[in-house]
Amino acid sequence: MNTHLKTVKLTLKGKNPVTLDHLSVRGNNIRYYILPDSLNLETLLVEETPRVKPKKATAGKALGRGRGRGRGRGRGRGR
Protein backbone atom coordinates (compact mmCIF):
# COMPACT_ATOMS: atom_id res chain seq x y z
CA MET A 1 0.00 0.00 0.00
CA ASN A 2 1.62 3.25 -1.13
CA THR A 3 1.76 5.96 1.51
CA HIS A 4 1.86 9.75 1.21
CA LEU A 5 3.12 11.63 4.27
CA LYS A 6 3.32 15.30 5.29
CA THR A 7 5.86 16.84 7.68
CA VAL A 8 8.11 13.79 7.95
CA LYS A 9 11.35 13.16 9.79
CA LEU A 10 13.40 10.77 7.63
CA THR A 11 16.22 8.87 9.32
CA LEU A 12 18.51 6.87 7.04
CA LYS A 13 20.93 4.28 8.38
CA GLY A 14 24.13 5.98 9.54
CA LYS A 15 22.87 9.51 8.69
CA ASN A 16 21.38 12.44 10.57
CA PRO A 17 17.55 12.86 10.53
CA VAL A 18 16.16 15.08 7.76
CA THR A 19 12.80 16.90 7.94
CA LEU A 20 10.72 16.81 4.73
CA ASP A 21 7.47 18.61 3.84
CA HIS A 22 6.12 15.75 1.67
CA LEU A 23 7.19 12.14 1.17
CA SER A 24 5.72 9.33 -0.95
CA VAL A 25 6.75 5.75 -0.18
CA ARG A 26 6.03 2.73 -2.34
CA GLY A 27 4.30 -0.03 -0.41
CA ASN A 28 6.90 -2.76 -0.86
CA ASN A 29 9.51 -0.55 0.87
CA ILE A 30 7.47 -0.19 4.09
CA ARG A 31 8.38 -2.57 6.92
CA TYR A 32 6.34 -1.07 9.76
CA TYR A 33 4.72 2.14 11.02
CA ILE A 34 5.48 3.83 14.32
CA LEU A 35 2.45 5.81 15.45
CA PRO A 36 2.45 8.21 18.43
CA ASP A 37 0.70 7.07 21.61
CA SER A 38 -1.35 10.27 21.64
CA LEU A 39 -3.15 9.15 18.46
CA ASN A 40 -6.68 7.92 19.25
CA LEU A 41 -6.90 4.77 17.10
CA GLU A 42 -10.47 3.89 18.08
CA THR A 43 -11.80 6.93 16.24
CA LEU A 44 -9.57 6.33 13.20
CA LEU A 45 -10.01 2.60 12.65
CA VAL A 46 -13.26 1.49 11.03
CA GLU A 47 -14.27 -2.13 10.58
CA GLU A 48 -15.55 -2.89 7.12
CA THR A 49 -17.24 -6.04 5.96
CA PRO A 50 -15.58 -7.64 2.94
CA ARG A 51 -17.18 -6.61 -0.32
CA VAL A 52 -18.68 -9.34 -2.46
CA LYS A 53 -17.85 -9.08 -6.14
CA PRO A 54 -20.82 -9.52 -8.47
CA LYS A 55 -20.84 -12.73 -10.47
CA LYS A 56 -20.09 -12.39 -14.16
CA ALA A 57 -22.65 -13.81 -16.55
CA THR A 58 -21.18 -16.84 -18.33
CA ALA A 59 -24.27 -17.81 -20.31
CA GLY A 60 -23.75 -17.58 -24.07
CA LYS A 61 -20.02 -17.21 -23.63
CA ALA A 62 -17.64 -19.91 -24.77
CA LEU A 63 -15.57 -21.54 -22.09
CA GLY A 64 -12.07 -20.18 -21.77
CA ARG A 65 -9.21 -21.90 -23.50
CA GLY A 66 -6.56 -20.86 -21.02
CA ARG A 67 -3.85 -18.32 -21.61
CA GLY A 68 -2.14 -20.02 -24.52
CA ARG A 69 -0.97 -18.43 -27.74
CA GLY A 70 -4.21 -18.95 -29.54
CA ARG A 71 -4.81 -20.96 -32.68
CA GLY A 72 -2.47 -21.14 -35.58
CA ARG A 73 0.63 -19.09 -36.19
CA GLY A 74 0.56 -18.84 -39.94
CA ARG A 75 2.17 -21.18 -42.43
CA GLY A 76 5.37 -22.94 -41.61
CA ARG A 77 8.72 -21.89 -43.10
CA GLY A 78 9.24 -25.20 -44.87
CA ARG A 79 12.21 -26.34 -42.85
C-alpha positions as CSV (number, residue, x, y, z in Angstrom):
1,M,0.0,0.0,0.0
2,N,1.6,3.2,-1.1
3,T,1.8,6.0,1.5
4,H,1.9,9.8,1.2
5,L,3.1,11.6,4.3
6,K,3.3,15.3,5.3
7,T,5.9,16.8,7.7
8,V,8.1,13.8,8.0
9,K,11.3,13.2,9.8
10,L,13.4,10.8,7.6
11,T,16.2,8.9,9.3
12,L,18.5,6.9,7.0
13,K,20.9,4.3,8.4
14,G,24.1,6.0,9.5
15,K,22.9,9.5,8.7
16,N,21.4,12.4,10.6
17,P,17.5,12.9,10.5
18,V,16.2,15.1,7.8
19,T,12.8,16.9,7.9
20,L,10.7,16.8,4.7
21,D,7.5,18.6,3.8
22,H,6.1,15.7,1.7
23,L,7.2,12.1,1.2
24,S,5.7,9.3,-0.9
25,V,6.8,5.8,-0.2
26,R,6.0,2.7,-2.3
27,G,4.3,0.0,-0.4
28,N,6.9,-2.8,-0.9
29,N,9.5,-0.6,0.9
30,I,7.5,-0.2,4.1
31,R,8.4,-2.6,6.9
32,Y,6.3,-1.1,9.8
33,Y,4.7,2.1,11.0
34,I,5.5,3.8,14.3
35,L,2.5,5.8,15.5
36,P,2.4,8.2,18.4
37,D,0.7,7.1,21.6
38,S,-1.4,10.3,21.6
39,L,-3.2,9.2,18.5
40,N,-6.7,7.9,19.2
41,L,-6.9,4.8,17.1
42,E,-10.5,3.9,18.1
43,T,-11.8,6.9,16.2
44,L,-9.6,6.3,13.2
45,L,-10.0,2.6,12.6
46,V,-13.3,1.5,11.0
47,E,-14.3,-2.1,10.6
48,E,-15.5,-2.9,7.1
49,T,-17.2,-6.0,6.0
50,P,-15.6,-7.6,2.9
51,R,-17.2,-6.6,-0.3
52,V,-18.7,-9.3,-2.5
53,K,-17.9,-9.1,-6.1
54,P,-20.8,-9.5,-8.5
55,K,-20.8,-12.7,-10.5
56,K,-20.1,-12.4,-14.2
57,A,-22.6,-13.8,-16.6
58,T,-21.2,-16.8,-18.3
59,A,-24.3,-17.8,-20.3
60,G,-23.8,-17.6,-24.1
61,K,-20.0,-17.2,-23.6
62,A,-17.6,-19.9,-24.8
63,L,-15.6,-21.5,-22.1
64,G,-12.1,-20.2,-21.8
65,R,-9.2,-21.9,-23.5
66,G,-6.6,-20.9,-21.0
67,R,-3.8,-18.3,-21.6
68,G,-2.1,-20.0,-24.5
69,R,-1.0,-18.4,-27.7
70,G,-4.2,-18.9,-29.5
71,R,-4.8,-21.0,-32.7
72,G,-2.5,-21.1,-35.6
73,R,0.6,-19.1,-36.2
74,G,0.6,-18.8,-39.9
75,R,2.2,-21.2,-42.4
76,G,5.4,-22.9,-41.6
77,R,8.7,-21.9,-43.1
78,G,9.2,-25.2,-44.9
79,R,12.2,-26.3,-42.8
